[in-house]
Amino acid sequence: MSAADNLDPYSSVLGFFATDLRRRRERARVSQRRLAQEAGISASYLNKIESAQRLPTERLAVVSDAIFRTEDHYRRLWPLVIKYAYPPWFRPFVELEEQATRIRSFEAQVVPGLLQTEAYARAVLSTSRADAETVEEQVTARLQRQRILEGADTPRLWAILDENVLRRCYGSRAVMREQLNRLVAAADNPRVVVQVIPYSVGGHAGVAGPFAILHLDSTAPDVVMADGFREGRLLGDAEDLAEADRTYDLLLASSASPDASLDMIAAASKELST
């Protein structure tokens, strides 16, 4: 008996997607090889998807809807399924992030995930030395997460970066230059502010590490995600929120102005091209 035969369709959204896809494919008498070819993946990879050992690609969702005439059934499921690329502790944060009206983040080493380019995200995620398939699933999930910044009704994003973020090169110089240019372009959006804490400031209030504050609507309390060694923690106590607000205010006081920060980012990008 295969892993797919033992899979419980009600164990998770991922389990439901896998078993539902396999059931429709077999009912339509479509081989794994044919569906895999249409979706641009290998038959062995599709076999892993149907046993919930790998995540489906967006193209597979689109192709499956077309072949099985299921309208947008799989395309609607796919954004929920791709969240399984995140570790379990991070998924609640992503779901709350989608509801946020304002996001304030501080990063000391890397560009915030919401503003990463595909190549930069791949370079950052590859540092974990995970297998290539896992890294690609994580990159896809990160790019999907960025879609909350698309459209008219997007959350306001305020990102404070230590100058380390500009200087630590992930991937090649070309990858890093593209990423810095992306930051400058993102700041053209009036709903996005990027500020940098220059080395000249010395020590600052972000010494405890990266964190993000999510401001939700008036019916839900704000939350803080504090990054840690192996996993982050979601904090919602009034005391934690007050301390996060205070720390963020201190970080703002140490930051260069938005215009001066963009000049720093542009200068760092120019250095990478010479």
C-alpha positions as CSV (number, residue, x, y, z in Angstrom):
1,M,0.0,0.0,0.0
2,S,1.4,3.4,-1.0
3,A,1.7,6.5,1.2
4,A,-1.1,8.0,-0.9
5,D,-3.4,5.1,0.0
6,N,-2.9,5.8,3.7
7,L,-3.4,9.5,3.5
8,D,-6.3,11.0,5.5
9,P,-8.0,13.7,3.4
10,Y,-9.2,15.4,6.5
11,S,-5.9,15.6,8.2
12,S,-5.1,19.0,6.7
13,V,-5.8,21.2,3.6
14,L,-2.6,19.7,2.1
15,G,-4.0,16.2,2.7
16,F,-7.3,17.2,1.1
17,F,-5.7,18.7,-1.9
18,A,-3.5,15.6,-2.4
19,T,-6.3,13.0,-2.1
20,D,-8.8,15.1,-4.1
21,L,-6.4,15.6,-7.0
22,R,-5.6,11.9,-7.1
23,R,-9.3,10.9,-6.9
24,R,-10.2,13.2,-9.8
25,R,-7.2,12.2,-11.9
26,E,-8.0,8.5,-11.5
27,R,-11.7,9.0,-12.2
28,A,-10.9,10.9,-15.4
29,R,-8.4,8.2,-16.3
30,V,-5.6,10.7,-16.7
31,S,-2.1,9.2,-16.0
32,Q,0.4,10.8,-13.7
33,R,2.7,11.1,-16.6
34,R,0.3,13.1,-18.6
35,L,-0.8,15.4,-15.8
36,A,2.9,15.9,-14.8
37,Q,3.8,16.8,-18.4
38,E,1.0,19.3,-18.6
39,A,2.1,20.9,-15.3
40,G,5.8,20.9,-16.2
41,I,6.9,18.6,-13.4
42,S,8.1,15.0,-13.3
43,A,5.8,12.1,-12.7
44,S,7.8,11.2,-9.5
45,Y,7.2,14.7,-8.2
46,L,3.5,14.5,-8.9
47,N,3.4,11.1,-7.0
48,K,4.9,12.9,-4.0
49,I,2.3,15.7,-4.3
50,E,-0.5,13.1,-4.4
51,S,0.8,11.6,-1.1
52,A,1.2,15.0,0.5
53,Q,5.0,14.7,0.7
54,R,5.5,17.7,-1.6
55,L,3.6,20.9,-2.2
56,P,1.8,21.4,-5.5
57,T,2.9,24.2,-7.9
58,E,0.6,26.9,-8.9
59,R,0.8,25.7,-12.5
60,L,-0.4,22.3,-11.4
61,A,-3.4,23.9,-9.8
62,V,-4.3,25.8,-12.9
63,V,-3.7,22.9,-15.2
64,S,-5.8,20.6,-13.0
65,D,-8.7,22.9,-13.1
66,A,-8.5,23.0,-16.9
67,I,-8.2,19.3,-17.4
68,F,-10.8,18.2,-14.8
69,R,-13.1,21.2,-15.5
70,T,-13.3,22.2,-11.9
71,E,-13.5,25.9,-12.5
72,D,-11.1,27.5,-10.0
73,H,-11.3,24.7,-7.4
74,Y,-7.6,24.0,-7.2
75,R,-6.5,27.6,-7.8
76,R,-8.5,28.6,-4.7
77,L,-7.0,25.8,-2.6
78,W,-3.4,26.5,-3.7
79,P,-2.8,29.7,-1.6
80,L,-3.9,27.7,1.5
81,V,-1.7,24.7,0.6
82,I,1.4,26.7,-0.1
83,K,1.5,27.9,3.5
84,Y,2.7,24.4,4.4
85,A,6.1,25.5,3.1
86,Y,6.3,27.5,6.3
87,P,7.2,25.9,9.6
88,P,4.1,25.3,11.8
89,W,5.1,28.1,14.2
90,F,5.2,30.7,11.4
91,R,1.8,29.9,9.8
92,P,-0.3,31.8,12.4
93,F,1.8,34.9,11.8
94,V,1.2,34.7,8.0
95,E,-2.5,34.4,8.5
96,L,-2.5,37.4,10.9
97,E,-0.3,39.3,8.5
98,E,-2.9,39.0,5.8
99,Q,-5.4,40.7,8.1
100,A,-3.0,43.5,9.1
101,T,-3.8,47.2,8.3
102,R,-0.3,48.3,9.3
103,I,3.0,46.4,9.6
104,R,6.1,47.7,11.4
105,S,9.2,45.5,11.1
106,F,12.8,45.7,12.1
107,E,15.5,43.5,10.5
108,A,19.2,43.3,11.5
109,Q,20.6,40.9,8.9
110,V,18.3,40.4,5.9
111,V,15.7,42.3,3.9
112,P,12.2,41.7,5.2
113,G,10.5,38.8,3.5
114,L,7.7,41.0,2.1
115,L,10.3,43.0,0.1
116,Q,12.6,40.3,-1.1
117,T,13.3,39.6,-4.7
118,E,13.0,36.0,-5.8
119,A,16.8,35.5,-6.3
120,Y,17.6,37.1,-2.9
121,A,15.0,35.0,-1.2
122,R,16.4,31.9,-2.8
123,A,19.9,32.8,-1.6
124,V,18.8,33.5,1.9
125,L,16.7,30.4,2.2
126,S,19.6,28.3,0.8
127,T,21.7,29.1,3.8
128,S,19.7,26.5,5.7
129,R,21.2,23.8,3.4
130,A,17.8,22.3,2.8
131,D,17.3,20.2,-0.3
132,A,16.6,22.1,-3.5
133,E,12.9,21.1,-3.7
134,T,12.2,22.4,-0.2
135,V,14.0,25.7,-0.9
136,E,11.9,26.2,-4.1
137,E,8.7,25.6,-2.1
138,Q,9.8,28.1,0.5
139,V,10.6,30.7,-2.2
140,T,7.2,30.2,-3.8
141,A,5.5,30.6,-0.5
142,R,7.5,33.8,0.2
143,L,6.5,35.3,-3.1
144,Q,2.9,34.3,-2.5
145,R,3.0,36.0,0.9
146,Q,4.1,39.3,-0.8
147,R,0.8,39.5,-2.7
148,I,-0.7,41.2,0.3
149,L,1.1,44.4,-0.9
150,E,-0.6,44.3,-4.3
151,G,-3.8,46.2,-5.1
152,A,-5.3,49.3,-3.6
153,D,-6.3,48.1,-0.1
154,T,-2.9,47.0,1.1
155,P,-1.4,47.3,4.6
156,R,1.0,50.1,5.4
157,L,4.5,48.8,5.7
158,W,7.2,50.5,7.7
159,A,10.6,48.7,7.6
160,I,13.6,49.7,9.6
161,L,16.9,48.0,8.6
162,D,20.3,47.9,10.2
163,E,23.0,48.9,7.7
164,N,24.1,45.3,8.0
165,V,21.2,44.4,5.7
166,L,22.7,46.6,2.9
167,R,26.2,45.3,3.4
168,R,25.8,41.6,3.8
169,C,25.8,40.1,0.3
170,Y,23.5,37.1,-0.3
171,G,23.9,35.3,-3.6
172,S,26.0,37.3,-6.1
173,R,26.7,41.0,-6.3
174,A,24.1,41.1,-9.1
175,V,21.5,39.5,-6.9
176,M,22.3,41.9,-4.1
177,R,22.2,44.9,-6.4
178,E,18.8,43.8,-7.7
179,Q,17.5,43.5,-4.2
180,L,18.7,46.9,-3.1
181,N,17.1,48.4,-6.2
182,R,13.9,46.7,-5.3
183,L,14.0,48.4,-1.9
184,V,14.3,51.8,-3.6
185,A,11.5,51.0,-5.9
186,A,9.3,49.7,-3.1
187,A,9.7,53.0,-1.2
188,D,8.1,54.8,-4.2
189,N,4.8,53.4,-2.9
190,P,3.3,55.9,-0.5
191,R,2.2,53.0,1.7
192,V,5.8,51.8,2.2
193,V,8.5,53.5,4.2
194,V,12.0,52.1,4.4
195,Q,14.6,53.5,6.9
196,V,18.1,52.5,7.7
197,I,20.1,52.7,10.9
198,P,23.6,53.7,9.9
199,Y,26.7,52.2,11.4
200,S,27.6,55.7,12.6
201,V,24.9,55.5,15.2
202,G,26.7,52.7,17.0
203,G,24.6,50.5,19.3
204,H,20.8,50.8,19.1
205,A,17.6,49.4,20.7
206,G,17.4,46.5,18.2
207,V,20.1,44.5,19.9
208,A,17.6,41.9,21.1
209,G,16.9,40.9,17.5
210,P,14.4,41.3,14.6
211,F,10.7,41.6,15.3
212,A,7.5,42.7,13.6
213,I,4.4,44.4,15.0
214,L,1.1,43.7,13.3
215,H,-1.7,46.2,13.7
216,L,-5.0,44.6,13.1
217,D,-8.5,46.1,12.8
218,S,-10.2,47.7,15.8
219,T,-11.9,44.4,16.7
220,A,-8.6,42.5,17.2
221,P,-5.6,43.2,19.4
222,D,-2.2,43.9,17.9
223,V,0.5,41.1,17.9
224,V,4.3,41.0,17.9
225,M,6.4,38.3,16.2
226,A,9.8,38.1,17.9
227,D,12.4,36.1,15.9
228,G,14.4,33.5,17.8
229,F,17.1,30.9,17.2
230,R,15.0,28.0,16.0
231,E,11.6,29.7,15.8
232,G,9.8,32.9,16.5
233,R,7.2,33.7,19.1
234,L,3.9,35.4,18.8
235,L,3.3,37.8,21.7
236,G,0.1,39.5,22.5
237,D,0.3,40.6,26.1
238,A,-0.2,44.3,26.8
239,E,3.3,44.5,28.4
240,D,4.9,42.9,25.3
241,L,3.1,45.2,23.0
242,A,4.1,48.3,25.0
243,E,7.7,47.2,25.0
244,A,7.7,46.6,21.2
245,D,6.2,50.0,20.6
246,R,8.8,51.6,22.8
247,T,11.6,49.8,21.1
248,Y,10.3,50.7,17.7
249,D,10.2,54.4,18.6
250,L,13.8,54.2,19.8
251,L,14.8,52.5,16.5
252,L,13.1,55.3,14.5
253,A,15.0,57.9,16.6
254,S,18.3,56.1,15.5
255,S,17.3,55.8,11.8
256,A,18.3,58.1,9.0
257,S,15.4,60.0,7.4
258,P,13.5,58.1,4.6
259,D,15.2,60.2,1.9
260,A,18.6,59.8,3.5
261,S,18.0,56.1,3.9
262,L,17.1,55.7,0.2
263,D,20.4,57.6,-0.6
264,M,22.3,55.0,1.5
265,I,20.6,52.1,-0.3
266,A,21.2,53.6,-3.7
267,A,24.9,54.2,-2.8
268,A,25.3,50.6,-1.6
269,S,23.8,49.4,-4.9
270,K,26.2,51.6,-6.9
271,E,29.2,50.2,-5.0
272,L,28.1,46.7,-6.1
273,S,28.2,47.6,-9.7
274,T,31.8,48.9,-9.7
